[in-house]
Amino acid sequence: MRLVMRSLLESLSEYGDVMLRTIAEQWQAPAAEPAALAATMLEPERLRAFVAALPAEARAALAQVINAGGAIRGHLLTARYGELRRLGPRAIEREQPWRQPAGATERLWYAGLLFRRYGRLGNYHGEVYYIPPDLLAILPGYPAAGAPAIALTPVAVEGPGQEARDDLALDLATWLAHLRCTPALLLRDGSVAPSALAPLSQRWRGPADPERLALLVRLAVRTRLAVRRGMQLGVGNSARAWLEGGAFERQQALFDAWRSDPRWNELRRVPSLRCEDTGWRNDPLAARASVVEALRRLPEGWLRLGDFIAAMHEAQPDFARPDGDYDSWYIRDAATGQYLSGFAHWEDVEGALIRHLVLRPLYWLGAVALSEPSGPSPCFRITPWGWALLRLAAAPPEPEAAPIAVSSDLRIAVPRGASAYDRVRIERFARWQGRERDSDLYQLDPEAVWQAQNSGIQATQIASFLQRASGAALPPEAVQTLKSWGQGFGRITLRRAILLQTANAETLRQLKSDPELAQRLGVTVSDRAILVPEDQLARVLERLKTLGHWPRLEGLPEAPPE
């Protein structure tokens, strides 16, 4: 049922005599009858004076309801300003709760400024506290409804803290280079087999955290840098444009892909929580969007993560559950096994989710820097790149790509700021040796160059590329070494072959004399043997059977592909 807020007179008319007398006494109304009491309360001067005399906490609670548009979800108000005790008429007369209220909620309730109904408010369905519209229209001195402010005070932190910068993008580029040579095997559920990432375990710039690597793969698929082909994952057509873009451009693409992903579910990755599959569903996209939007309203400088979580609890507690239902999610504490049900466990669930978002994906994507991320009270700040990722600052200027350095012994140093596309190309003909400071080190050797030549890259092309990427002429010794390696390639060819053998020379002559079969056969090896090209095997088999020959197959499939 959609909530329809009733007028003050209608709301008062639902009360019994005891409640009406209670309200009338506080307002010094001439009568406790609903119409007379409503008329008294709606006098602007009397209303202004009454509200001004309320305790500060009660005025703050009233302001929260006003800023929510005059109606607020029950748990949002009572979590901060106290529950409303369920007292019958006799208990009200005996205890007079308005004289010593349990909290600001109760003070407003017994003053007739706040009423309660059950109904639907947006996506929420449940208990709602409201101010009658005619009363709301003349309440004095409160701001109109709007987005809750996130007012936090920056704190002092020693040192610059930790920044991931574009580590994730560089690691993704490394994986794309590996993927080009070795497509990743997919498991039945569509996930990437662990073996697809294991060979790069020593090469990650960021932590080899399973969640981070899973996010790396997910973002590659979301941006179509990696695409599925059968039961394998290979490099997509959009990879080159992404690699050729600037560092911030690559980072923005990954951040936007994460921000808009409806399937990447951080809640189920929070280590302190164990989500049980009982049919309930959360909306990771809505929760992520709310936290990112809150970041946009933060001040510059270092902020306590605990303060940010507390501010979200106060300003937007339902960010992860827009329907306000805190009882239908089956989540246990991973350490104790206790069910975390109800708004009382907001800190354990929603608080842990916010902490997880800031300390992990937002950090990995370069949006925030951290101080002591593993400590009990970490602080964070939005980085210059973070403000740009949030579209609150201009994208930083992209510097010129840093040149690589090539030594006489064909060692290559690739600095962090080198072209990502060039970095991936180097992976095709050189072996990664390690990292020195912030540069990746590669080595060209005969084996690596031989493999490149077999994939169609000539030694002269390698030399030209290295000269362009370094911006300088190659050392003469390097040029000579590459030339000698190139000259040693191709004088001998090894080729996989299918051999057709006959019992005698006459049979082979008959086969070669068949016009249809002759055009599909290869080089003659002897008077009783001839090669069959692999792409012609199926047609050769079909023709042999037509001619009445049923060959024995050794090491070949019974039904070769067409």
N, C-alpha and C positions, 0 to 999 in steps of 0.2 A: 504494500500500500504506500503510495507516494505521500510524503508528509505535507499536510496543509496546515500552516501555522494559524491558530485561532486568535481572534482579537482579545484584548484584555478582559472585556466583559464576558466573552464566551469562556475564556480560561477560568475566570473566577467563579463562573456559574457551576463549574464542575466540583467545587469544594463544598464540604459540609460546614456546619455552623462553627465548629471549633476552629477550623483553619481560617475562616473568614474573620472571626473575632480576633485571632492572632495577628492577622495582617492589619486589620482596622486599628488595633491598639497601637501598633508601631507608627502608623501614618496619622494617628490622631484624627481619624475620620469620624464624622458625625453619626454614621450608621455602618453596620456590618453587612448590609445588603449589597449584592454584587453591583448593581447599577450605580448606587451612591458611592461605593468604594472605588469603582473604576473612574468615576468622574473626579474624585479627589486625587487619585494617583496621576491622572492625566493633566493636572494643572501644572504648566511648565515651571513656575517659580517654586512650587512645593516639591516637584520632582528634583529640580536642581539642588535644592537645599538638602533633601533626603540623601541623594547620592553623595554629595560632598561630605556628609557626616558619617558615611560608611568607613570601616577600617580600610587601610591601604590595600590589603590582600583581596578584599571583596571588590574594591574598585578595579583591581587588576583582572580578576576573574570576569567581571562584567565587560571589561574592555575586550577580553579574548572572545567572548561570545559575539560582541558587536563586530569585531574584526573578522569573524567567521561568517558574517552576513546575517547575524541574528539567530542562527541555529547551529549547534555544534554536536558532534558525536559524543555520546555520554562519557565514554572512557577517556576521551581527550581532556575533558574538563575535570573529571574526578581524579584522574591520575596526578594532577598538580594541585588541585584545590580541595581535595577530600571527598569522600563518599557521602551520599545522603542516607542517613539512617531511616529505616522503615519504621515509623512510629504511628500507632493508631491514635484516635482522638483522646482517649484517656491518658496515654503516655505523653501526648503533647501538652495537655493541661497540667499534668503532674511535673514534667521535667522542664517545660518552657525552653526548648532547645535554641530559640533565637537569642536567648540571653548568654548562653555559653555554647555556641555552635561548634560542631566537630570540624568545620573548615569553612572556607569562603563559599563553597557551593551551598552548604546548608544555610548560611547567613542570607544569601540572595533568595533562596527558596522560601524561607519563612517571612521574607519581606515582600513577597509577591512580585519580585522583579524577574524571576526565573520559573519556568514551567517545564514539565516533562511529558513527552509522548513517545510512542513507539511508531516507527514508520521508516520510509526510505529517504535517504539524503544522499544524492548522487549514487555511487555504487554501494553505499553502506545501507544496511537494514538492521535496525535495532533501536536502542534507547537514545533519544535525542532530547537535549535541553534547548529551550528556545525562549526568546523574548517576544511577546506579542508585537506584531508589526506597528500598531498605533502607538505603543509605548516606545518601541525602538526609534520611531521617526522623530521623537522630541527629546530623546536622551541627550544630555549635553556633553560637548567637549571631547568626543572620541574620534579618532581617524576612521576614515571609510575602510571597508574591507579591501584587502590587497594581499600580495605575496608576503608571507612572513619574513621578516628580516633575519639574517644570520649575522648577528653582531658579536664578533669575537675580538679579543684583545691580543695583538701580536706579542710574542715573548722573545727574550734574548736567547740565542743558541750560539754556542761557540763553533766556529768553523763553517765551511760551506755546506756541510752535510753530504749525503750521497745522492747522486743523480745517475739514472740509467742511460740518459741521453738517447741515442738511437741504437743502443745495443741490440734490441729485439729486431730491428730492421736489418742490421748487419748480419745477425745470426740467420735470419730468414733468407738473405741473399746467399749465404754459405750453403744452406740446405737446398736452395734452388739449383746451385751449381752441382751439388751431389746428385740431386734428383734427375738432372739432365743426363747423367751417365748411368744412374742406377734408379729406375722408377721404384717407388715405394709399394710394397705389397700391402693390400688391404685385407683386413679380417672380415668375417661374415657380417659383423654389425656395421661395416663401413669405416671403422677406425683404422688408423695406420698401425701396422705391426711395429712393436718396439725396436725390432732389428733395423728399421728404416732410419732411425736416428742414432743408434748406438755407435756407428763409425765416427760420428762427429763429436763424441763426448768430451774430447780434449780441446775442442776448437770453439766452444761457445764463449762469447764475451760476457754474457749474463749467466746467472746461475742455471745449472742443469736441473732445475726444479721440474718435476713431472707436469705440474699444472701449467708452468710457463711454456714448456715444450708443446703441450696439448693446445695452448692458446696460439702458439706460433703456427701450428698445422691448421688450426681452425681459421685463422686470419688468412692464411695462404689460399685456402679453399674459398672463403667468403669473397676475396678479391679476385678470384679466378687466376691467381698466380700459379696455382696448381690445380689440375683438372683430372677427373676420373676417366680412365680408359679401361673398361672391363674391371678386373679386380686389381688394378694398379693405379697409382697416382703419379702423374707426370707433370712436366712444366707446361703451363698454359700460354696461350698466344699473347696475353696481356703482360707477361713477365718482362719483356724487353722494355716496354714503355715505362714501367715502374722502376726498373733498374737504371734507366737513363735519366730519370727525374732527379731533382735535388734531394738532399737529405731530409729537409723538412717536408717536402712534398710526399716522399715515401712514408714518413711518419704520420702525416695527416690522413693518408689513405688507410693506414692500419687503425688509427684511432677512430675514424669514422666507421670503419667496418665493425669494430668492437662495440662502439656506442649504439649501433643500430641492429645488433644481432639478437633476434628473439629466442635463439636456441642455446646460446652459451649461458649456462645457469650457475652464477657464482654461489648462490645459496647452497647448492649441493656440493660445493667444493670447500666450504668453510671447515677447517680441521676440527673445530670444537663441537660441530654439529653432526648428527647422524639422521638424515632424512629417510623416513620409511615410505615405501611405495604402497600407499593405501588408496590411491585414486585422486588425491588432492593435487592441485597444480598451483604453482606460483607464477608470477609474471616477471621474469628477470629483466625484460626490456623496460618496464615501467619503473622498477626499483632503481635500475642503473640511471635512467633518465632523470629521476628525482635527485639522486646524489650528484650527478654532473651539474644539474641546474643549480643546486645549492652551492657548489664550488664557484659558480659564476658570481655569486653574491658575497664572496668572502673578501676580506681585505688582503693587501699584500703583506708579506713577511711570514715569519714562523708562527704556527698556530699549534696548540695542543690538540692532538687527535681526540683525547677524551672530551675536550671542550666542544669540538665539532659534533661529536656523537650526542652530547647533552643538548646542544642547540637543535639538532634534528629531532630529538625526543620531544622537545618543547614546541618547535614550530611545525614539524611535519611528521609526526610519529607514524602515520599510516602510509608512509611512502612505499613500503613493500606489500601492504595489504590494503588496497584502496577500498575494499568492502568492509574494513574494520572488523573482520571475523578473525579473532585470535584463538579460536578453539578447534578449527578444522584441520590445521596442519599437524601432522604426526612427526614431530622432531624430538629426538632424544639428545641429552648431553652425552657427547662421545666418551667422556671420562667416567661418568657416574651411571649412565643409562637412564637417568630421570627424564620423564616427559616434560618438555618445555611448553606447556599449554597456558594460554591466557595472557592478558596484557602485562601481568606482573613479570613475565619473562622477556619483556621487550629488550632489555639490555643483553640478555643471553643470545637472542636470535637477531633482531634488527641491529642492535649495537655491534654484534660480532660481524654481521654482513657489511656494515659501513667500514669497520676496521679492515676487513678483508679487501674491500674494493680499493681503499686508499693504499694499503701496504703492498698490494700485489699488482693487479692489472693497471691501475692508474700510475703506479711507480714504474712498472715495466714499460709502459707506453710513453714514458718521459713527461707526463703531465705534472707530476709532483716530485719534489725532493724530500728525503727523509733524514731525520737525525735519530740514531740508535733505533732502527726499525725492529730489532729483536728485544728492546728494552721494555720495561713495564709502562713507561709514559712517553711514547714516541711523539715527536712533533713533525709537522710537515709544512711545506710551503709550495705554492703553485710556481712552477718554473717559468722563465720567459717563454720557452716553447709551449708550456701549458696554457698560458694566457692566449697564445695564438691558436692552439688546438681547440680551445673553448670559444674561438671566434670573438675574443674580446680585445685582441691586439693584432696588428698587422703581422703577416708572416715575416719571419726574419729574412734578411737578404741572404741569398745562397752564395757562398764563396766559390771561387774557381776550384775545380777539382785539383787536388794535390797530385803532383807527378810521382810516378814510381821511380825507384832507383835500381839500376842493373849493374852488377859488378862484372869484372872480367871473367870470373868463374861461373857466370850465369846464375848467381844468387839474386833474387828479386825481393826488394823491400816495398811493401804496399802500405802506405800510411792510412790512418783511419779516414782521412778526408779524400781519398782517391775515388775515382768514379766507380760506383758499384757495378756498373756494367763491365768495365774493364777488369774489375776484381773477379767476376764470374768467368770471364774469358780466359784469364790466367789459369784458372782451375783446370782448364781443358788440356793444358800442356806442361804444367809444372806441379811439383809435389809440395804440399804445405809442410813446413819444417817446425814452425812454432811462432811465437810472438815475442817481439822485443820492444819494450815500452808499449807504444800504441800502434806499432806496425806489424803486419803479418809478413812472415818470411817464407819464400818459396825457393825451390831449387829445380833448375832444368837439368835433366840427365838423359842419357841415350834411351832409357826405357820409356820415360814420360814422353819424349819427343816421338819415339817410334809409335806409341799408342795414338798420339795426336795425328801422325801421318796416316795411320790406318783409318782414322775417322775423317780423312779428307783435308787435313790442315797441312800445308807444305812448310818446310823449314824456312823458306824465304818469307812466307807470310808471317811466321812467328817473329822473325827479325824485324820486319817492317812495323808490326804492331808494337813491339817493345820500344822501338825508336820513337814512335808517335806518343805512346803513353808516358815515356820518360821525359819527352821534350828535349832530348839530346842524342847525339850520335852514340851508338853502342861502342864499347871498348873493342879494339881490333881483335883481341883474343876471343871475345865472345862471338864476333861475327864469323871468325874462322872455324870455331868449334861447331857452330850451328851449320855451317856450310858442309863440313865433313860428315856430320850426322845425316844431313839431307842426301848427300851423294851415296851413302851406304844403303839407302832405302830403295826397294822396288826391283832390284836386279833378280830377286828370287820371289816367286809367288806361291803361297800355300792356299789351296782352295778345297773346300768340302765338295766331295763328288759322290754321285750314285753310279755304281758300276753294274752294267748289264752284261752277264756272261751267258754264253750258249754252250751246249754240249759239244758242238762241232762247228767248223768254219762255214759249212753249207747253210746251217740255220741262220747265222748272222748275215750271210749274203742275201738270203731271202728277206730278212727283216729290212735291210738297207735298201732293197729294191722296191719296197712298198712306198708309194709316193707320200701318203699321209704320214707314215711313221718316220720316213727319212728326214722330213723337215723338223722333227722334234728331237732327233738324236744329236748327240754332241760329238766330241773328238773320238776317233777310233784308237783304241789302246793296243789291240792285237787282232789276229784273225778270228778270235773267239770272244772278244771283249770290247765294249764301247761305253762311253760316258753318257749319262742322261742328266740334263739340267734339272735342278730341283723344281723349278716352276713348271716343268713339263711332265713331271712324274705321273700325275693323275691321268692326263690324256694318253700317255704312252701305255699305261696299264690298261686303260679302256680299249685301246686299239689292239693290244696283244690278245686280250680276251676275245675280241671280235674275230681275230684270225685263228682262234682255237688254241692259243698258247696261254697256259695258266701258270705264271711264274711262282717260284718259291721266293718268299720275302724273308730276308735276314737283316735284322736291325732296322726295319722300316715299319711304319704303321700299316695295318691291314687296309685302312681306308684313308689314304693320304688326302690332305686338303685340296680343294679345287683351286 
